[in-house]
């Protein structure tokens, strides 16, 4: 269906077709009509729904210590992903975005949802793409989606009783496979960005060997080391500027002796990158 949607993207009916929803409906009807659950096909079965009663999280010292590493990893991933998505569409539609406000919004929403036992929430690239493709321009689209989800939690869960587990696995597999993108590595190879390519494969190896938490730590330390190295080796050159006669050009007075400075003003130019790190 992804291939078909790309092939016939000019047709709005095909481009905006809810493939995942159609998969759920069709496979549920096939399983129910053919009684495939009685022939060994695993199904979702009963799922408890309803609205959770808000309660205070049971925060003990042992529990906080055990979840600290996972919490830091989730926080970093959610913030980075959400901010990158927001920055992408801010550049596309020409509106400002503040990383501090994004962080505050994510923090408030997750603190509030913790009273209901919800999962950690952040920005979604797939849903942002869908919203943008459908022309959504305000948070009203998210409010409507939240209302539909809330209605489904209260009333529609029994409908998914015969949903095959294989369909759920297929949905998850397709969603995760979309994250495995080799184009970035090929692009870095073509432009000969060897440091970035080494960091990329280093993160992949550390993730597979030790897990995502250590991969984030590795990336942070490696990027910090590269930044310090770049700052340390840079020896910026300070040059004195002067104005060329009969022009408004400011040039290096050591290369253009005829250039003169302004009375009472010394104009300096730093040739090199400017960092505010150390």
Beta strands, then each sheet from edge to edge (+ up, - down):
strand 1: 237-243
strand 2: 250-252
strand 3: 268-271
sheet 1: 2+ 1- 3+
end
